[in-house]
Amino acid sequence: MQKIRKAVLPAAGLGTRFLPATKAMAKEMMPVVDTPSIQYVVEEAIKSGIEEILIITGKGKNAIEDHFDANISLENNLIEKNKDALLEKVQSTTIPSIHYVRQAYPQGLGDAILQARPFIGNEPFAVLLGDDIMPNPVPLTKTLMELSEKYDKGVIATIQIPKEKADRFGMIDIEGEIEPHVFNTKHLVEKPKPEETPSNLGIVGRYILPPEIFDILKEQEPDAGNEVQLTDALETLNKRNSLLAYEYTGTRYDVGDKYGMLIANIEMGLEHEETSEKMHEHIIKLAKKLNS
């Protein structure tokens, strides 16, 4: 397989789970401590060796483009006030290798990825979904890239999912462990009933895909909700050119969910140099109060 140089980050969703906050702001800009959630995903791509990133946006997402662009007036203000640490933080988010395209209509994840076809061309590429923050010493995307190049196959990231939650995920039926945590993919199904799930491995937001996926997405019929589902396209792709499933065992924060966003802020706040001490003190006080 060719070297993987490009990544696609779909960010066109309406963010209805976070209304009313997302009425006037992109859900991807909601912060975990002091950093927009999408920045963690962009940083993972860059640390993995990705050279160019395409973010799929939609109406009301201009703040994402502004965040990764230079802000000269802000930088000059910080320079004048000798706030070097803050200046470094601001400048670190100016990333010229990010490009943007709009998904005109909200027609599903598969349709969003299809918008990347002119950018990707005839290359394999990574897909990183913004709802998943997965901090790990070795970035998950880098692991998937290495597996894809090693076996010359597309790779899907999965995690262990309680069967009663299977109807919230695309689920994978596996056969044959190639190496620890790496499996051949037998079958994929989108959000099955818990009693019908083929396994307890659910798809999470990281993929390495060959360019053949675009032809499949182009021809795929929308589902009952008029959305083009990526999992359905992956099932077709897997029949033609088998995919690998990688079981991720590290930390995952589902920041597309209110509870997951709260947990991310608490746990990452406990590790942040500016908030760690006070967060620990507060949690100890809160625990005592709850146990009294």
C-alpha positions as CSV (number, residue, x, y, z in Angstrom):
1,M,0.0,0.0,0.0
2,Q,1.1,3.5,-0.7
3,K,2.4,5.7,2.1
4,I,-0.6,7.3,3.9
5,R,-0.2,11.1,3.7
6,K,-3.7,12.5,4.0
7,A,-6.5,12.5,6.6
8,V,-10.1,13.4,6.4
9,L,-11.9,14.9,9.5
10,P,-15.7,15.0,9.1
11,A,-17.1,18.0,11.1
12,A,-20.3,18.9,9.4
13,G,-22.8,17.5,12.0
14,L,-25.4,19.8,13.6
15,G,-24.4,18.8,17.2
16,T,-28.0,18.5,18.3
17,R,-27.0,16.5,21.4
18,F,-25.5,19.7,22.8
19,L,-28.3,22.2,22.2
20,P,-28.7,25.0,23.1
21,A,-24.9,25.4,23.3
22,T,-24.5,24.4,19.6
23,K,-27.2,26.7,18.4
24,A,-24.5,29.3,17.7
25,M,-21.2,27.4,17.9
26,A,-19.7,24.3,16.3
27,K,-19.8,21.3,18.6
28,E,-16.2,20.6,17.5
29,M,-15.1,23.9,19.2
30,M,-16.5,22.9,22.6
31,P,-13.5,22.8,24.9
32,V,-12.0,20.0,26.9
33,V,-10.4,22.1,29.7
34,D,-8.9,24.9,27.4
35,T,-8.6,23.2,24.1
36,P,-11.4,22.7,21.4
37,S,-12.1,19.0,21.0
38,I,-11.3,19.0,17.3
39,Q,-7.7,20.2,18.1
40,Y,-7.0,16.9,19.9
41,V,-8.0,15.0,16.8
42,V,-5.9,17.3,14.5
43,E,-2.9,16.9,16.8
44,E,-3.3,13.1,16.7
45,A,-3.2,13.1,12.9
46,I,-0.1,15.3,12.8
47,K,1.7,13.2,15.4
48,S,0.9,10.1,13.3
49,G,2.8,11.5,10.4
50,I,-0.1,12.9,8.4
51,E,1.0,15.7,6.0
52,E,-2.3,17.1,4.8
53,I,-5.7,17.3,6.5
54,L,-9.1,18.0,5.0
55,I,-11.9,19.0,7.4
56,I,-15.4,18.5,6.1
57,T,-17.5,21.4,7.4
58,G,-21.0,22.8,7.0
59,K,-23.1,25.8,7.8
60,G,-22.0,27.6,11.0
61,K,-18.6,26.0,11.2
62,N,-16.5,29.0,10.3
63,A,-15.0,29.0,13.9
64,I,-13.1,25.9,13.0
65,E,-11.4,27.5,10.1
66,D,-10.7,30.6,12.2
67,H,-9.2,28.5,15.0
68,F,-6.5,26.9,12.8
69,D,-5.8,30.2,11.0
70,A,-3.4,32.9,12.2
71,N,-4.8,35.7,14.3
72,I,-2.3,38.6,13.8
73,S,-4.0,41.1,16.1
74,L,-4.2,38.6,19.0
75,E,-0.5,37.6,18.4
76,N,0.6,41.3,18.4
77,N,-1.3,41.9,21.6
78,L,0.4,39.0,23.3
79,I,3.8,40.1,22.0
80,E,3.2,43.7,23.4
81,K,2.3,42.2,26.8
82,N,5.3,39.8,26.8
83,K,2.9,36.8,27.2
84,D,5.3,34.4,25.5
85,A,3.7,31.2,26.8
86,L,0.2,32.2,25.5
87,L,1.7,33.4,22.2
88,E,3.3,30.0,21.7
89,K,-0.1,28.3,22.4
90,V,-1.9,30.5,19.9
91,Q,0.8,30.1,17.2
92,S,0.8,26.3,17.6
93,T,-2.8,26.2,16.4
94,T,-1.9,27.9,13.1
95,I,-1.7,24.9,10.7
96,P,-1.3,25.7,7.0
97,S,-1.7,22.1,5.9
98,I,-5.4,22.0,6.8
99,H,-7.9,22.4,3.9
100,Y,-11.7,22.7,4.0
101,V,-14.7,21.6,1.9
102,R,-18.4,21.9,2.8
103,Q,-21.0,19.2,2.9
104,A,-23.9,21.0,1.5
105,Y,-26.6,18.7,3.0
106,P,-26.5,16.6,6.1
107,Q,-26.7,13.2,4.3
108,G,-24.6,11.0,6.6
109,L,-21.0,10.2,7.4
110,G,-20.6,8.3,4.1
111,D,-21.7,11.3,2.1
112,A,-19.4,13.6,4.1
113,I,-16.4,11.4,3.3
114,L,-17.4,11.3,-0.4
115,Q,-16.8,15.1,-0.5
116,A,-13.1,14.3,0.1
117,R,-12.6,12.5,-3.2
118,P,-11.0,15.4,-5.2
119,F,-8.6,16.0,-2.3
120,I,-7.6,12.4,-1.7
121,G,-7.3,11.3,-5.4
122,N,-6.1,7.7,-5.8
123,E,-4.4,7.3,-2.4
124,P,-5.2,5.5,0.8
125,F,-6.1,7.8,3.6
126,A,-7.0,8.1,7.2
127,V,-10.4,9.1,8.6
128,L,-10.6,10.6,12.1
129,L,-14.0,11.4,13.7
130,G,-14.1,14.4,16.0
131,D,-16.4,12.7,18.6
132,D,-13.6,10.5,19.7
133,I,-10.6,11.7,21.7
134,M,-8.2,8.8,22.3
135,P,-5.0,9.9,24.0
136,N,-2.3,7.3,23.8
137,P,1.5,7.2,24.0
138,V,1.5,5.9,20.4
139,P,-1.3,7.7,18.5
140,L,-4.0,5.3,17.4
141,T,-4.0,6.6,13.9
142,K,-0.2,5.9,13.7
143,T,-0.8,2.3,14.7
144,L,-3.5,1.9,12.1
145,M,-1.3,3.4,9.4
146,E,1.5,1.0,10.3
147,L,-0.8,-2.0,10.1
148,S,-2.3,-0.9,6.8
149,E,1.2,-0.5,5.3
150,K,2.3,-3.8,6.7
151,Y,-0.6,-5.9,5.5
152,D,-1.7,-3.8,2.5
153,K,-5.2,-3.6,3.7
154,G,-7.7,-1.1,5.1
155,V,-8.0,-1.0,8.9
156,I,-10.9,-0.2,11.2
157,A,-10.4,0.7,14.9
158,T,-12.7,-1.1,17.3
159,I,-13.2,-1.3,21.1
160,Q,-14.9,-3.7,23.4
161,I,-18.6,-2.7,23.7
162,P,-21.1,-4.2,26.2
163,K,-23.7,-6.0,24.0
164,E,-26.6,-4.0,25.4
165,K,-25.0,-0.9,23.8
166,A,-24.5,-2.6,20.4
167,D,-27.4,-0.6,18.9
168,R,-25.3,2.6,19.2
169,F,-22.3,1.4,17.1
170,G,-21.3,-0.3,13.9
171,M,-20.4,-3.8,15.0
172,I,-17.8,-6.2,13.5
173,D,-17.8,-10.0,13.3
174,I,-14.2,-11.2,13.2
175,E,-12.4,-14.3,12.2
176,G,-8.8,-15.3,12.8
177,E,-6.4,-13.2,15.0
178,I,-3.5,-12.2,12.8
179,E,-1.4,-10.8,15.7
180,P,-2.4,-9.5,19.1
181,H,-5.5,-7.3,18.8
182,V,-5.5,-7.5,15.0
183,F,-8.3,-9.6,13.3
184,N,-9.7,-10.4,9.9
185,T,-13.1,-8.8,9.3
186,K,-15.9,-11.2,8.4
187,H,-18.9,-9.0,8.5
188,L,-20.0,-5.5,9.5
189,V,-23.5,-4.3,10.6
190,E,-24.7,-0.8,11.5
191,K,-26.3,-0.5,14.9
192,P,-27.7,-4.0,15.3
193,K,-30.2,-5.0,18.1
194,P,-28.2,-6.2,21.1
195,E,-29.5,-9.8,20.7
196,E,-28.3,-9.7,17.0
197,T,-24.9,-8.3,17.3
198,P,-22.2,-10.5,15.7
199,S,-19.6,-9.7,18.4
200,N,-18.7,-7.3,21.2
201,L,-16.3,-5.2,19.0
202,G,-17.7,-1.9,18.1
203,I,-16.3,0.6,15.5
204,V,-14.8,3.8,16.8
205,G,-13.8,6.9,14.9
206,R,-10.5,5.9,13.3
207,Y,-10.1,4.2,9.9
208,I,-7.5,3.7,7.1
209,L,-9.3,3.3,3.8
210,P,-8.3,2.7,0.2
211,P,-9.6,5.1,-2.5
212,E,-11.9,2.3,-3.8
213,I,-14.3,3.4,-1.0
214,F,-15.3,6.4,-3.0
215,D,-16.9,4.4,-5.9
216,I,-18.8,2.4,-3.3
217,L,-20.1,5.5,-1.6
218,K,-21.1,7.1,-4.9
219,E,-23.3,4.1,-5.8
220,Q,-24.7,3.4,-2.4
221,E,-28.4,3.9,-1.7
222,P,-29.2,6.1,1.3
223,D,-30.9,4.5,4.2
224,A,-34.4,5.1,5.5
225,G,-33.2,8.4,7.0
226,N,-31.8,9.5,3.7
227,E,-28.2,9.1,5.0
228,V,-25.3,7.3,3.3
229,Q,-23.9,5.1,6.0
230,L,-20.1,4.5,6.1
231,T,-20.6,1.1,7.8
232,D,-22.7,-0.2,4.9
233,A,-20.0,0.9,2.4
234,L,-17.3,-0.8,4.5
235,E,-19.4,-4.0,4.4
236,T,-19.3,-3.8,0.6
237,L,-15.6,-3.0,0.5
238,N,-14.8,-5.9,2.9
239,K,-16.5,-8.3,0.4
240,R,-14.2,-7.1,-2.4
241,N,-11.0,-6.5,-0.5
242,S,-11.0,-7.7,3.1
243,L,-10.4,-5.3,5.9
244,L,-8.6,-5.6,9.2
245,A,-10.1,-4.8,12.6
246,Y,-7.8,-3.5,15.3
247,E,-8.9,-3.7,18.9
248,Y,-7.9,-0.5,20.7
249,T,-7.4,-0.9,24.5
250,G,-6.4,2.6,25.5
251,T,-8.4,5.5,26.8
252,R,-11.3,6.8,24.8
253,Y,-13.5,9.8,25.5
254,D,-16.8,10.1,23.6
255,V,-17.1,13.9,23.4
256,G,-20.1,13.6,21.1
257,D,-22.1,12.7,24.2
258,K,-22.8,15.0,27.2
259,Y,-21.6,12.5,29.8
260,G,-18.5,11.7,27.8
261,M,-17.7,15.4,27.4
262,L,-18.0,15.8,31.2
263,I,-15.8,12.8,31.9
264,A,-13.2,14.1,29.5
265,N,-13.1,17.5,31.2
266,I,-12.9,15.9,34.7
267,E,-10.1,13.4,33.9
268,M,-8.1,15.7,31.6
269,G,-8.6,18.5,34.1
270,L,-7.0,16.3,36.7
271,E,-3.9,16.0,34.5
272,H,-3.7,19.6,33.3
273,E,-0.9,21.6,34.9
274,E,-3.1,24.6,35.6
275,T,-6.1,22.8,37.1
276,S,-4.7,19.5,38.5
277,E,-4.1,20.6,42.1
278,K,-7.5,22.4,42.5
279,M,-9.4,19.6,40.8
280,H,-7.9,17.0,43.1
281,E,-8.8,19.1,46.1
282,H,-12.4,19.6,44.9
283,I,-13.0,15.9,44.1
284,I,-11.7,14.9,47.5
285,K,-14.1,17.4,49.1
286,L,-16.9,16.2,46.9
287,A,-16.3,12.6,47.7
288,K,-16.4,13.4,51.5
289,K,-19.6,15.3,51.0
290,L,-21.3,12.4,49.1
291,N,-20.2,9.8,51.7
292,S,-21.3,11.9,54.7
